[in-house]
Amino acid sequence: MKPGIHPEYYEVSVHCACGAEWKTRSTKKDLHLEICNNCHPFFTGRQKLIDTEGRVDRFTKKFGAQTVEARKAAAKEAKAKKASAKKAN
């Protein structure tokens, strides 16, 4: 590294609006955040899906509330029907 061209690198304490605090390193002397992984709705599980103009309802009516388990069960059922149809012939 060339001397004199890099910014100072400080050990700082990061403060979030929710009260969380942790230490890290940064070129800024202090960091204040509005939101962090402790209070962000995505990470806390409090995230709500916003239904704009009924699009979510329309989608669930069209395709149904599909889950991985439901798709696996439907595939297993279709496979069993196909196998029983082959035995009948």
C-alpha positions, 0 to 999 in steps of 0.5 A, a space after each residue: 500500500 502506498 503511504 498517504 493515499 488511504 483514509 484512516 480506518 477506525 474501530 467504531 461503535 455502531 448505534 441503531 435506532 432500536 438500541 442495538 450496538 456493536 463494534 466494527 471498523 470503518 473510515 467514519 468515526 461514528 455510525 448511527 443507523 435507522 434500521 438494522 438486522 435486529 429491527 428490520 421486518 424481514 429478519 424479525 418475521 414481522 414483514 407484511 405483504 402489501 396487497 396492491 389493488 387485490 393482486 395477491 388475492 387474484 393470484 391466489 384465486 388463479 393459482 391457489 395457495 401452493 406450497 412445496 408440500 402440496 406440490 410434492 403430494 400432488 406429484 406423488 398422487 399423480 405418480 401413483 395414479 399413473 402406476 395404477 393405470 399401467 397395472 390396469 392395462 
